[in-house]
Structures are given as structure tokens and as C-alpha cells.
Amino acid sequence: MTIEEQLDVLMQGTDYGDAQLAASMRRELKAKLEEGRPLRVYCGYDPTSTDLHLGHTISMRKLRQFQDFGHEVTFLIGNYTALVGDPSDKNKARPILTEEQVAKNGLTFAEQAFRILDPEKTQVKYNKDWLSKLSLLDIIRLGQTFTVQQFLTRDNFAKRLDKGEPIYLHETFYAIMQGYDAVAQETDVQVGGRDQLFNIVVSGRKLQESFGQKPQVAIISGILPGTDGIQRMSKSQGNHIPIASNAEDMYGKVMSLPDSAMPTYYKLVTRFAPEEIAHVEATLADGSLHPRDGKMKLAFEITEIFYGTEGAEAGAAHFKKVIQQGGLPDDMPEVAVEAGTPLVDLLTSLKFASSKSEARRSIQQGSVRFNNEKQTDINLEVTVEDEIVMKVGKRKFARLTPK
């Protein structure tokens, strides 16, 4: 590819919220590409939970594009920044995690990321390696690069200030810590979501300049909406698509998206070239491509990325049989249930709910059925005399037998 063609791919799906900044970042990236050397590119991931979801893969897909163009990519696990907590997309302070919690959460991060990234071309680093070595005096000197006013102009801080809600001092440390990640690695490019704009553009670039380094290029991607098509994808919102689930679940959840979310998903989490995506958008707009067919193409592509062609075909077949035709899956797990088992405990033990509170919500919302009959009692104790087919939502099934 020519440099201009590479730029088109690398800038696809970016969202700076400012046309001038976007143009400036494209010019700077072009200048770096013209140097004819492998660029040092990274993205950081804080292990604040155990699972990565489809929203996390936007930046991973961008990292993979840089890999395919011959650049050096680092998958940075923020095992030290996670101890502080990123306030970027929050309207209140994040809870402080322990080092043990962070270490446990980060165990499978790289393994999950290698579903997209080339493991042989990926460096995995931990920012504890340099952040833990900073002294209090070092932190004070880093803080001299910024003003309090710069932090207070951040959208979420400004809103909290207007409402009289607390902004804790430690929350301002996060951007400085992330900025120092760029300094420690002497990076050319940092990839991140729109919520990371301040951390990358202001903090990272300013700190690099203060250390005599050339400021990094910020590749800022758009934010992926969840399965509701409105709020950003988040495990806490229950609208996420985990990448370590299974092909049937992933395919079905993509098919549940509202039509309006399709263009964003095509741009942010598929392998299609810009001209292919433009064609899909045009044919959806003029009616020559039915939204259902466009969504099936999208679901197959996304599922194939993580589970291969065989997995995508299995996901499509499962969706057709179970969702469209109302049948039962062939591979339904069989579970022997001890008499008097609380339904809430049963749902969590089968991982049909990530927590007891989520299990109670599913029951109250009428999402749990026994032999197609709704179960709405959150205190129900399950006793199985004859076989029961339990269905939770549209895609989770289990065959319950007496123990």
C-alpha cells in the first residue's frame, strides 16, 4: 500500500471530535510513516475486570493494522494505573482495587488479546515496571507540567464540579501516570478510545515534550455502543459482548443489535476495507441490502474473527434454529439439580448471570423460563422431579434433571 492508502486504513473509525485535531494527527502520522522505520505503537489496558469485551477490541484491531504494516506493537497491561482507576468516562470516583485483584484480573488479558493480535509480533509489558520506581519527588516534578485548570476543563470533572460533587486529588494522578507510560516507552503512536483523548493528547504528548521526546501521534477511535445501541458497551451495564464466551452467544448478540448501530460496528470492529464498508452503508441506505442481511453479514464477520469460519457457521445455524425457528439447541448442557437449590444460585453457578443481583434482575424481568413458563419469583427454590428445559433470555439453555 502507498502511505496515503495506509493512512486511510489507520485513520478509519477515528473520532477526535475536532476536525482540526484530526487533520493535525493525520499530518503527523504521515510524517512519521515517511521516515521509513517501524513505529513504536501501543495501547494500554487496565485489568479492572477479568474479561475483555468487543469494545476493547476496537483498539486491538487498530494495533493489528499497525502490525500488518510492519510496526512494533506493545500490548500494555496497566497493572499500576489500575490501582488508581481511570476517571475518564466516570461521573464518580472508581473504587480502589488491591494489587491482588489487579493481578488476578490481568492473568488472561494477553491471551484474550491474541485472538486479534499476532502473538509473535506483540510485546506484552506492565506499567508497574516503571511507575512503581517513581519517587514522590518524581511525581511532583511530573505534575509541574500541568495546571489544575487543565484538569478541570475535562468534561466529566467539569460536570461534577458544577454539581458540587467531589473530585478526588488521586484522580488527577491517572492522566499523569498514563502520560508517563508514553515517556517510558518513547512511543511514536498511542491508540485509545474517545474517552482517552485528554490522557493521550494532553498528558502524553506534553510529558514527552518536557522530556525532549517528539510527541506521539494520537489515534483516537470512536466508542462502541452496547447491544442496546445507545450506551457505551460495558460489563456493568449488561450490554456487552464478551470475546471469551462462545460462537453461538456472540453471533446471537450481534444479531440483537438495533439496525442503527450497524454502521458503527462495521467501522470499528470488522476487518472490512473502507470501500467495502462504504458500499454496505450505501446499499443499506438505498434499500438494496436488507437490514437483516446486513446484520447477518456483520454477525458472521465478527464471530469469524474470534472463532473461525467453522464457529461462525455454527453460530449462524444456532441462531436460525433456536431464535428464528424457535427450536432447542442440540448441545444443551445437562445439569443435575439438588432439591431446594435457590434459582438465583443456579443461574450464577451456570454462569447464566455474572452475579446474584444480575440473576435477580433476569428473574424479575421474566427472562427465565421452565418448559416455556416464566419464573418471576426471585426466592424460588428449584426441585426437579421430571426433566425441565430452562431458558434464560433468548440464547441460554440448560436441561435440568433431578440429583
C-alpha positions as CSV (number, residue, x, y, z in Angstrom):
1,M,0.0,0.0,0.0
2,T,1.0,3.6,-0.5
3,I,1.4,5.8,2.5
4,E,-1.9,7.5,1.7
5,E,-3.7,4.1,1.5
6,Q,-2.1,3.1,4.8
7,L,-3.3,6.4,6.3
8,D,-6.9,5.7,5.1
9,V,-6.8,2.4,6.9
10,L,-5.2,3.6,10.1
11,M,-7.4,6.7,10.4
12,Q,-10.6,4.7,9.6
13,G,-13.1,4.9,12.5
14,T,-11.2,7.6,14.4
15,D,-13.2,10.2,16.3
16,Y,-11.4,13.2,17.7
17,G,-14.5,15.5,18.0
18,D,-12.4,18.2,16.3
19,A,-11.7,18.4,12.6
20,Q,-8.5,20.4,13.1
21,L,-7.1,17.9,15.6
22,A,-8.0,15.1,13.2
23,A,-6.2,16.8,10.3
24,S,-3.2,17.5,12.5
25,M,-2.9,13.9,13.7
26,R,-3.1,12.6,10.1
27,R,-0.3,15.0,9.0
28,E,1.9,14.0,11.9
29,L,1.3,10.3,11.3
30,K,2.1,10.7,7.6
31,A,5.4,12.4,8.5
32,K,6.3,9.5,10.8
33,L,5.4,6.9,8.2
34,E,7.5,8.8,5.6
35,E,10.6,8.2,7.9
36,G,10.5,4.6,6.6
37,R,11.1,3.0,10.0
38,P,9.0,0.7,12.2
39,L,7.0,3.0,14.6
40,R,6.6,2.2,18.3
41,V,2.9,1.8,18.8
42,Y,1.0,0.9,22.0
43,C,-2.3,0.8,23.8
44,G,-2.8,0.3,27.5
45,Y,-5.5,-1.9,29.1
46,D,-6.3,-1.7,32.8
47,P,-7.3,-5.0,34.3
48,T,-10.2,-3.7,36.3
49,S,-12.2,-6.9,35.4
50,T,-11.4,-10.3,34.2
51,D,-13.0,-10.3,30.8
52,L,-12.4,-8.2,27.7
53,H,-15.4,-7.4,25.5
54,L,-15.9,-6.3,21.9
55,G,-15.5,-2.7,22.8
56,H,-11.9,-3.4,23.9
57,T,-11.1,-4.9,20.6
58,I,-11.5,-1.6,18.6
59,S,-8.1,-0.6,19.7
60,M,-6.7,-4.1,19.3
61,R,-7.9,-4.1,15.7
62,K,-6.1,-0.8,15.2
63,L,-2.9,-2.3,16.7
64,R,-3.2,-5.3,14.4
65,Q,-3.4,-2.9,11.4
66,F,-0.1,-1.3,12.5
67,Q,1.4,-4.8,12.9
68,D,0.3,-5.7,9.4
69,F,2.1,-2.6,8.1
70,G,5.3,-3.7,9.9
71,H,5.3,-1.6,13.0
72,E,6.3,-2.5,16.6
73,V,3.3,-3.1,18.8
74,T,3.1,-3.2,22.6
75,F,0.1,-4.5,24.5
76,L,0.5,-2.7,27.8
77,I,-1.2,-4.1,30.8
78,G,-1.9,-1.3,33.2
79,N,-1.3,-3.2,36.5
80,Y,-0.3,0.1,38.2
81,T,-2.7,2.6,36.7
82,A,-5.5,0.1,37.5
83,L,-4.7,0.7,41.2
84,V,-5.7,4.3,40.8
85,G,-8.6,3.9,38.4
86,D,-9.3,5.9,35.2
87,P,-11.8,8.6,35.8
88,S,-12.2,9.4,32.1
89,D,-15.6,8.1,31.5
90,K,-16.9,8.2,35.1
91,N,-19.2,10.6,36.9
92,K,-17.8,9.5,40.2
93,A,-14.5,8.1,41.5
94,R,-13.7,4.5,40.7
95,P,-13.3,2.1,43.6
96,I,-9.7,1.4,44.5
97,L,-8.6,-2.1,43.7
98,T,-5.9,-4.1,45.5
99,E,-2.8,-5.4,43.9
100,E,-4.1,-8.9,44.3
101,Q,-7.4,-8.1,42.5
102,V,-5.5,-6.4,39.6
103,A,-3.1,-9.3,39.3
104,K,-5.9,-11.8,39.2
105,N,-7.9,-9.8,36.6
106,G,-4.8,-9.4,34.3
107,L,-3.9,-13.1,34.1
108,T,-5.8,-13.8,30.9
109,F,-5.7,-10.4,29.3
110,A,-2.9,-11.0,26.8
111,E,-4.3,-14.5,26.0
112,Q,-7.7,-12.9,25.1
113,A,-6.0,-10.2,23.1
114,F,-4.1,-12.7,20.9
115,R,-7.4,-13.6,19.3
116,I,-6.7,-10.4,17.3
117,L,-3.1,-9.6,17.7
118,D,-0.2,-11.6,16.3
119,P,1.5,-13.1,19.4
120,E,4.8,-13.4,17.6
121,K,4.8,-9.6,16.8
122,T,3.4,-8.4,20.1
123,Q,5.4,-7.1,23.1
124,V,3.5,-7.5,26.4
125,K,4.6,-5.0,29.0
126,Y,3.4,-4.0,32.5
127,N,3.5,-0.3,33.6
128,K,4.3,-1.3,37.2
129,D,7.8,-1.9,35.8
130,W,8.4,1.9,35.6
131,L,5.7,3.6,37.5
132,S,6.5,1.7,40.8
133,K,10.0,3.2,40.6
134,L,8.9,6.8,40.7
135,S,9.5,8.7,43.9
136,L,7.3,11.3,45.4
137,L,9.6,13.9,44.2
138,D,9.4,12.4,40.6
139,I,5.6,12.7,40.8
140,I,5.8,16.3,41.9
141,R,8.1,17.2,39.0
142,L,5.8,15.4,36.5
143,G,2.9,17.4,38.0
144,Q,4.7,20.7,37.2
145,T,3.9,20.1,33.6
146,F,0.2,20.7,34.1
147,T,-2.2,23.2,35.7
148,V,-5.2,22.5,37.8
149,Q,-7.3,24.4,35.2
150,Q,-6.4,21.9,32.5
151,F,-7.8,19.0,34.6
152,L,-11.0,21.0,35.5
153,T,-11.8,21.6,31.8
154,R,-12.3,17.8,31.3
155,D,-15.9,17.1,30.6
156,N,-16.6,14.7,33.4
157,F,-14.7,16.8,36.0
158,A,-16.5,20.0,34.9
159,K,-19.9,18.3,35.3
160,R,-19.0,17.0,38.8
161,L,-17.7,20.4,39.8
162,D,-20.9,22.1,38.6
163,K,-23.0,19.6,40.6
164,G,-20.9,20.1,43.7
165,E,-19.8,16.5,43.6
166,P,-16.3,15.6,44.9
167,I,-13.2,15.3,42.6
168,Y,-10.5,13.5,44.5
169,L,-6.9,14.5,44.1
170,H,-5.8,11.0,43.2
171,E,-8.0,11.0,40.1
172,T,-5.7,13.7,38.6
173,F,-2.7,11.3,39.0
174,Y,-4.1,8.9,36.5
175,A,-3.5,11.1,33.4
176,I,0.0,11.8,34.6
177,M,0.7,8.1,35.1
178,Q,-0.6,7.3,31.7
179,G,1.3,10.1,30.1
180,Y,4.5,8.8,31.7
181,D,3.8,5.4,30.1
182,A,4.4,7.1,26.7
183,V,7.6,8.7,28.1
184,A,9.0,5.4,29.5
185,Q,8.4,3.6,26.2
186,E,9.4,6.6,23.9
187,T,6.3,5.8,21.8
188,D,5.5,7.2,18.4
189,V,1.8,6.4,18.4
190,Q,-0.7,5.7,21.1
191,V,-4.1,4.1,20.4
192,G,-7.1,4.7,22.6
193,G,-10.8,5.5,22.7
194,R,-12.5,8.9,22.6
195,D,-12.6,8.8,26.4
196,Q,-8.8,8.8,26.4
197,L,-8.4,12.0,24.5
198,F,-7.1,14.1,27.4
199,N,-4.8,11.3,28.7
200,I,-3.2,10.8,25.2
201,V,-3.3,14.2,23.6
202,V,-2.7,16.5,26.6
203,S,-0.9,14.4,29.2
204,G,1.1,12.0,27.0
205,R,2.2,14.5,24.4
206,K,3.0,17.3,26.9
207,L,5.1,15.0,29.1
208,Q,7.0,13.6,26.1
209,E,7.9,17.1,25.0
210,S,9.0,18.0,28.6
211,F,11.4,15.1,28.4
212,G,12.8,16.2,25.0
213,Q,10.9,13.5,23.0
214,K,8.9,14.0,19.9
215,P,5.2,13.9,20.9
216,Q,3.3,10.8,20.0
217,V,0.5,10.7,17.4
218,A,-2.9,10.0,19.0
219,I,-5.1,7.5,17.2
220,I,-8.5,8.1,18.8
221,S,-11.2,5.7,17.9
222,G,-14.9,6.0,18.3
223,I,-16.8,4.4,21.2
224,L,-18.7,1.2,20.5
225,P,-22.3,1.2,21.7
226,G,-23.5,-1.8,23.6
227,T,-26.3,-4.2,22.4
228,D,-28.9,-1.6,23.3
229,G,-27.4,0.6,20.6
230,I,-27.3,3.6,22.9
231,Q,-25.0,3.4,25.9
232,R,-21.3,2.6,25.5
233,M,-20.5,-1.1,25.8
234,S,-19.9,-2.0,29.4
235,K,-20.0,-5.1,31.5
236,S,-21.5,-3.1,34.4
237,Q,-24.4,-2.0,32.0
238,G,-25.0,-5.6,31.0
239,N,-24.9,-4.6,27.3
240,H,-21.5,-6.1,26.4
241,I,-20.5,-8.9,24.1
242,P,-17.6,-10.8,25.7
243,I,-14.9,-12.2,23.5
244,A,-14.3,-15.3,25.6
245,S,-17.9,-16.6,25.5
246,N,-18.8,-18.9,22.6
247,A,-19.6,-18.5,18.9
248,E,-23.4,-19.0,19.3
249,D,-23.6,-16.4,22.0
250,M,-21.5,-13.8,20.1
251,Y,-23.4,-14.3,16.8
252,G,-26.8,-14.1,18.6
253,K,-25.8,-10.9,20.5
254,V,-24.6,-9.2,17.3
255,M,-28.0,-10.1,15.7
256,S,-29.8,-8.5,18.6
257,L,-28.3,-5.1,17.8
258,P,-30.7,-2.3,16.6
259,D,-30.3,-1.5,12.9
260,S,-29.0,2.0,13.7
261,A,-25.9,0.5,15.4
262,M,-24.7,-1.4,12.4
263,P,-22.6,1.2,10.6
264,T,-20.7,1.9,13.8
265,Y,-19.9,-1.8,14.3
266,Y,-18.9,-2.2,10.6
267,K,-16.4,0.7,11.0
268,L,-15.0,-0.2,14.4
269,V,-14.9,-4.0,14.9
270,T,-14.6,-5.6,11.4
271,R,-11.8,-6.4,9.0
272,F,-13.6,-4.8,6.0
273,A,-11.7,-2.2,3.9
274,P,-13.1,1.4,3.9
275,E,-14.6,1.0,0.4
276,E,-16.4,-2.3,1.4
277,I,-17.9,-0.5,4.5
278,A,-19.0,2.4,2.3
279,H,-20.7,0.0,-0.1
280,V,-22.6,-1.7,2.8
281,E,-23.7,1.7,4.1
282,A,-24.8,2.9,0.7
283,T,-26.8,-0.3,0.0
284,L,-28.5,-0.2,3.4
285,A,-29.4,3.4,2.8
286,D,-31.0,2.8,-0.7
287,G,-32.7,-0.3,0.4
288,S,-31.0,-2.8,-1.9
289,L,-29.4,-4.5,1.2
290,H,-32.0,-5.6,3.8
291,P,-31.0,-4.7,7.4
292,R,-31.4,-8.4,8.4
293,D,-28.9,-9.5,5.7
294,G,-26.5,-6.7,6.6
295,K,-26.7,-7.8,10.2
296,M,-26.1,-11.4,9.3
297,K,-23.0,-10.4,7.3
298,L,-21.8,-8.4,10.3
299,A,-22.5,-11.2,12.8
300,F,-20.7,-13.8,10.7
301,E,-17.7,-11.5,10.2
302,I,-17.3,-10.6,13.9
303,T,-17.8,-14.2,15.0
304,E,-15.4,-15.5,12.4
305,I,-12.7,-13.2,13.8
306,F,-12.8,-14.9,17.2
307,Y,-14.0,-18.4,16.4
308,G,-13.0,-19.0,12.8
309,T,-15.3,-19.9,9.8
310,E,-16.5,-23.1,11.5
311,G,-17.5,-21.2,14.6
312,A,-19.3,-18.5,12.6
313,E,-21.2,-21.2,10.6
314,A,-22.2,-22.9,13.9
315,G,-23.3,-19.5,15.3
316,A,-25.4,-18.8,12.2
317,A,-27.0,-22.3,12.3
318,H,-27.8,-22.0,16.0
319,F,-29.4,-18.6,15.5
320,K,-31.6,-19.9,12.7
321,K,-32.7,-22.9,14.6
322,V,-33.1,-21.5,18.1
323,I,-34.0,-17.9,17.5
324,Q,-35.7,-17.7,14.2
325,Q,-37.4,-21.1,14.2
326,G,-38.0,-21.3,18.0
327,G,-36.3,-24.7,18.4
328,L,-33.9,-26.0,21.0
329,P,-30.2,-26.2,20.7
330,D,-28.6,-29.6,20.1
331,D,-25.8,-29.1,22.6
332,M,-27.8,-28.1,25.6
333,P,-25.9,-28.8,28.8
334,E,-27.5,-31.2,31.2
335,V,-27.4,-30.2,34.9
336,A,-28.3,-32.4,37.9
337,V,-30.0,-30.1,40.4
338,E,-30.2,-30.8,44.1
339,A,-33.7,-30.4,45.6
340,G,-34.2,-26.9,47.1
341,T,-31.5,-25.2,45.1
342,P,-32.2,-21.4,45.0
343,L,-32.9,-20.3,41.4
344,V,-30.5,-17.3,41.9
345,D,-27.7,-19.7,42.8
346,L,-28.5,-22.0,39.9
347,L,-28.2,-19.1,37.4
348,T,-24.9,-17.9,38.8
349,S,-23.4,-21.4,39.0
350,L,-24.2,-22.0,35.4
351,K,-22.8,-18.5,34.5
352,F,-26.2,-17.5,33.1
353,A,-25.7,-14.5,35.3
354,S,-22.5,-12.8,36.3
355,S,-23.8,-12.0,39.8
356,K,-26.7,-12.7,42.1
357,S,-28.0,-9.2,41.5
358,E,-28.0,-9.8,37.8
359,A,-29.7,-13.2,38.3
360,R,-32.5,-11.4,40.3
361,R,-33.0,-8.9,37.6
362,S,-33.3,-11.6,34.9
363,I,-35.9,-13.3,37.0
364,Q,-37.9,-10.2,37.8
365,Q,-37.8,-9.2,34.1
366,G,-39.3,-12.5,33.1
367,S,-36.2,-13.7,31.3
368,V,-36.2,-17.2,33.0
369,R,-38.5,-19.9,31.7
370,F,-39.0,-23.5,32.8
371,N,-40.6,-25.6,30.0
372,N,-41.6,-22.2,28.4
373,E,-43.3,-20.9,31.6
374,K,-41.9,-17.7,33.1
375,Q,-40.4,-17.9,36.6
376,T,-40.6,-14.5,38.3
377,D,-40.1,-15.4,42.0
378,I,-36.6,-14.4,43.0
379,N,-36.8,-16.6,46.1
380,L,-37.8,-19.7,44.2
381,E,-36.1,-22.9,45.3
382,V,-35.8,-25.4,42.4
383,T,-36.8,-29.0,42.8
384,V,-36.7,-31.1,39.7
385,E,-39.0,-34.2,39.5
386,D,-39.2,-34.6,35.8
387,E,-36.7,-33.1,33.2
388,I,-37.0,-29.3,32.9
389,V,-35.7,-27.3,30.0
390,M,-34.6,-23.9,31.4
391,K,-34.3,-21.0,29.0
392,V,-32.7,-17.7,30.1
393,G,-33.1,-14.8,27.7
394,K,-33.0,-15.8,24.0
395,R,-29.8,-17.8,23.8
396,K,-29.1,-19.6,27.1
397,F,-30.4,-23.1,27.7
398,A,-29.9,-26.0,30.1
399,R,-31.6,-29.3,30.7
400,L,-32.3,-29.7,34.4
401,T,-32.5,-33.3,35.9
402,P,-33.1,-34.5,39.5
403,K,-30.0,-35.2,41.6
